[in-house]
Amino acid sequence: MPLAALNIDLTQATLSPEITGKLRLIARDFCDEEGGCHGPDHSLRVEKTALYIGAKMGARQDILQAAAILHDIGRRYETASQGTICHAAKGTEMARELLAKLGISDADNKAICHAITSHRFRGRNIPTSLEAQILFDADKLDSIGAIGIGRAFLFAGQIGSRLHNGSRDISGTKSYSTEDTAYREFKVKMCKVKDRMLTAVGRQLAQERHDFMEIFFRRLETEIFGR
C-alpha cells in the first residue's frame, strides 16, 4: 500500500505537545528562508515518514520525532557558505544546545544528535542507531517518487534551468546550470537512492517510489523526443 494512503497522527508521537510545538517553531525559524526544496514542509514530510517507519520497526518515536523536526536547521549555513559548512554537522551543534535548554536528558540529547549528524551519511558519520537509520531513510525518501520529481523541477526552476536537456546524453552536463534539469537530477542522483536505504521498510517504500519515477521520466522522454 502506498505511503500516501497510510495516515500518521503526529499528535500520537511520544514527545509532549509542548515540546513538539517548541521544536517546530525553532525549526521553522531556521528553515523558512530555505523555501522550496528544504522549507518547513520538507521537515514535516520527513517527520511523518520517519514516524511511520518507526512505528513499523519499534523505534523510539520521541527520539525520532525530535531528530526529524530539527534535522535541517543547519542548512541555511550550508547554503550561505556554498557547501563549505556541512548542514548536518552545524545542525547537530545547534540542536545539542537547543535540546539542553528544553530539558531533554543528556542520553536522549545524544541519541537525537547522532541521528541529525548522520542523516547526511558522509565520511565517518554512519547511522548506527535504529532511529538514525530511519531518519536517513525518511530524508532520502523525500527526494524520490512524486515528491522528489516535484522538488527536482522546483529546484531547476529556481536556478533557471530548462524543462529538459536538449540531448539524452547528460555525461557532459553540469550542476547549477541551464542543463541541471529534473531529468538530469533523476539520472545522476534520484535513480540511485533506492539502493542506499538502510531499513527494510525504507527499501520497500523506495522501490515503489523509484518505479513511479521510471514511468514518469519515460513518459516525459516520449512526449519530448517521440517514440
Secondary structure in CASP SS format (residue, H / E / C, confidence):
PFRMAT SS
TARGET T0000
AUTHOR 0000-0000-0000
METHOD secondary structure of the structure
MODEL  1
M C 1.00
P C 1.00
L H 1.00
A H 1.00
A H 1.00
L C 1.00
N C 1.00
I C 1.00
D C 1.00
L H 1.00
T H 1.00
Q H 1.00
A C 1.00
T C 1.00
L C 1.00
S C 1.00
P H 1.00
E H 1.00
I H 1.00
T H 1.00
G H 1.00
K H 1.00
L H 1.00
R H 1.00
L H 1.00
I H 1.00
A H 1.00
R H 1.00
D H 1.00
F H 1.00
C H 1.00
D H 1.00
E H 1.00
E H 1.00
G C 1.00
G H 1.00
C H 1.00
H H 1.00
G C 1.00
P H 1.00
D H 1.00
H H 1.00
S H 1.00
L H 1.00
R H 1.00
V H 1.00
E H 1.00
K H 1.00
T H 1.00
A H 1.00
L H 1.00
Y H 1.00
I H 1.00
G H 1.00
A H 1.00
K H 1.00
M H 1.00
G C 1.00
A C 1.00
R C 1.00
Q H 1.00
D H 1.00
I H 1.00
L H 1.00
Q H 1.00
A H 1.00
A H 1.00
A H 1.00
I H 1.00
L H 1.00
H C 1.00
D C 1.00
I C 1.00
G C 1.00
R H 1.00
R H 1.00
Y H 1.00
E H 1.00
T H 1.00
A H 1.00
S C 1.00
Q C 1.00
G C 1.00
T C 1.00
I C 1.00
C C 1.00
H H 1.00
A H 1.00
A H 1.00
K H 1.00
G H 1.00
T H 1.00
E H 1.00
M H 1.00
A H 1.00
R H 1.00
E H 1.00
L H 1.00
L H 1.00
A H 1.00
K H 1.00
L C 1.00
G C 1.00
I C 1.00
S C 1.00
D H 1.00
A H 1.00
D H 1.00
N H 1.00
K H 1.00
A H 1.00
I H 1.00
C H 1.00
H H 1.00
A H 1.00
I H 1.00
T H 1.00
S H 1.00
H C 1.00
R C 1.00
F C 1.00
R C 1.00
G C 1.00
R C 1.00
N C 1.00
I C 1.00
P C 1.00
T C 1.00
S C 1.00
L H 1.00
E H 1.00
A H 1.00
Q H 1.00
I H 1.00
L H 1.00
F H 1.00
D H 1.00
A H 1.00
D H 1.00
K H 1.00
L H 1.00
D C 1.00
S C 1.00
I C 1.00
G H 1.00
A H 1.00
I H 1.00
G H 1.00
I H 1.00
G H 1.00
R H 1.00
A H 1.00
F H 1.00
L H 1.00
F H 1.00
A H 1.00
G H 1.00
Q H 1.00
I C 1.00
G C 1.00
S C 1.00
R C 1.00
L C 1.00
H C 1.00
N C 1.00
G C 1.00
S C 1.00
R C 1.00
D C 1.00
I C 1.00
S C 1.00
G C 1.00
T C 1.00
K C 1.00
S C 1.00
Y C 1.00
S C 1.00
T C 1.00
E C 1.00
D C 1.00
T C 1.00
A H 1.00
Y H 1.00
R H 1.00
E H 1.00
F H 1.00
K H 1.00
V H 1.00
K C 1.00
M H 1.00
C H 1.00
K H 1.00
V H 1.00
K H 1.00
D H 1.00
R H 1.00
M C 1.00
L C 1.00
T C 1.00
A H 1.00
V H 1.00
G H 1.00
R H 1.00
Q H 1.00
L H 1.00
A H 1.00
Q H 1.00
E H 1.00
R H 1.00
H H 1.00
D H 1.00
F H 1.00
M H 1.00
E H 1.00
I H 1.00
F H 1.00
F H 1.00
R H 1.00
R H 1.00
L H 1.00
E H 1.00
T H 1.00
E H 1.00
I H 1.00
F H 1.00
G C 1.00
R C 1.00
END
